[in-house]
């Protein structure tokens, strides 16, 4: 009978985060762009999900967001590479933040759908990855964004396209129908 291999050493990871703002009215006093810039500058806490994947802002402009994320072995799937959920979380975050950056004060969003294409594997050895998300079209009720993740050499590792629902405080979408034709 052959001996069983020695299992790898156990590792642990401690995640530190701040509790999200409980008062949503206070949170939404700023425009989306102002909120994201305040997070990027450390003036308000980043969402707790950021701590799980080492997600940090690099650049935030109107409709365009760049972030980095740090994959490690705690993100691995059973075959020894980073789980697709890491890719999807990073891409959903950068697409959503790109949309968020276009919103006025008091208006939010939520992801309706995201399509992710996995092009290359990520491992702990890949190192920090950079995600870029940009709005391709924003209407009154929905917005569309695209994104990509690249490694330090600039190789595209994954891409995504996302659809986000724009959420207004009273649940009503502003009337965007054209007015009567002028004769």
Secondary structure, 3 states (H helix, E strand, C coil): CCCCCCCCCCCCCCCCCCCCCCCHHHHCCCCHHHHHHHHHCCCCCCCCHHHHHCCEEEEEECCEEEEEEECCHHHECCCCCECHHHHHHHHHHHHHHHHHCCCCCCCEEEEEEEEEEECCCCCHHHCEEEEEEEEEEECCCEEEEEEEEECCCCCEEEEEEEEEEEECCCCCCCCCCCCCCCC
